[in-house]
Amino acid sequence: MTSAKSIGRTVGILSLPAGFLTPVLNFVLFPPATASDFLPSAHGSAAKVRLGLLITLVLVALTIAIVAIVYPFYRRYSERWALAVLLTAVVGILFTVAENMTVVQMLSLSEGHLGVAMANDHVQALGASAHLTWRWTHFSHLFVGTAGSLVSGWILYRYALVPRLLAALVLATSAFATVALALPLLGYRFALSTLTPMGLVQLALMLWLIVRGFAERPLPEVAR
């Protein structure tokens, strides 16, 4: 059986590139195609957007690798919570696919209507519909991701797999981010700064895992 320390270090190493690639994706590569005024300008950044689509495939691969490692490990402690981690990861991947399909559609709209007057009501309606679809899939994707982090944080805290203070911070910031991401799904404005605490704590967790891994803890008599 692989040691908890080794498993934790592997998870930390795999999580670190995902932690740095995600902001690049959301703030550098995708914005030309996901901005509300994407129609007249997205085609000019087609190479960047397509690079972003490729990066999402890397992120999906990293997610699958991480879940494949932590699921059997978490299952040693709780089958129910390990399953919850697995389910949130699967739903998150499905939302990634849906979001990517919407981004492709938006880029195609921009490229396919270069010769059409942007004042055309039909073109504008298609663009508005595509942007609304992207917004729903994007925030749903983020919401599921923070919910998955919340579940993992509970496992880390409940079984003291990392220092409980760090696990408690993961729980608190993930819960805060999950609530914040529910607001745009209900029609309210979203403030990006609400995700900053979670991002910093997740970075601290990754670094801890890389250095120390998971703690070796006795298994519960009955995993639930």
Rosetta blueprint (number, residue, H / E / L):
1 M L
2 T L
3 S L
4 A H
5 K H
6 S H
7 I H
8 G H
9 R H
10 T H
11 V H
12 G H
13 I H
14 L H
15 S H
16 L H
17 P H
18 A H
19 G H
20 F H
21 L H
22 T H
23 P H
24 V H
25 L H
26 N H
27 F H
28 V H
29 L H
30 F L
31 P H
32 P H
33 A H
34 T H
35 A L
36 S L
37 D L
38 F L
39 L L
40 P L
41 S L
42 A H
43 H H
44 G H
45 S H
46 A H
47 A H
48 K H
49 V H
50 R H
51 L H
52 G H
53 L H
54 L H
55 I H
56 T H
57 L H
58 V H
59 L H
60 V H
61 A H
62 L H
63 T H
64 I H
65 A H
66 I H
67 V H
68 A H
69 I H
70 V H
71 Y H
72 P H
73 F H
74 Y H
75 R H
76 R L
77 Y L
78 S L
79 E H
80 R H
81 W H
82 A H
83 L H
84 A H
85 V H
86 L H
87 L H
88 T H
89 A H
90 V H
91 V H
92 G H
93 I H
94 L H
95 F H
96 T H
97 V H
98 A H
99 E H
100 N H
101 M H
102 T H
103 V H
104 V H
105 Q H
106 M H
107 L H
108 S H
109 L H
110 S H
111 E H
112 G H
113 H L
114 L L
115 G L
116 V L
117 A L
118 M L
119 A L
120 N L
121 D H
122 H H
123 V H
124 Q H
125 A H
126 L H
127 G H
128 A H
129 S H
130 A H
131 H H
132 L H
133 T H
134 W H
135 R H
136 W H
137 T H
138 H H
139 F H
140 S H
141 H H
142 L H
143 F H
144 V H
145 G H
146 T H
147 A H
148 G H
149 S H
150 L H
151 V H
152 S H
153 G H
154 W H
155 I H
156 L H
157 Y H
158 R H
159 Y L
160 A L
161 L L
162 V L
163 P L
164 R H
165 L H
166 L H
167 A H
168 A H
169 L H
170 V H
171 L H
172 A H
173 T H
174 S H
175 A H
176 F H
177 A H
178 T H
179 V H
180 A H
181 L H
182 A H
183 L H
184 P H
185 L H
186 L L
187 G L
188 Y L
189 R L
190 F L
191 A L
192 L H
193 S H
194 T H
195 L H
196 T H
197 P H
198 M H
199 G H
200 L H
201 V H
202 Q H
203 L H
204 A H
205 L H
206 M H
207 L H
208 W H
209 L H
210 I H
211 V H
212 R H
213 G L
214 F L
215 A L
216 E L
217 R L
218 P L
219 L L
220 P L
221 E L
222 V L
223 A L
224 R L
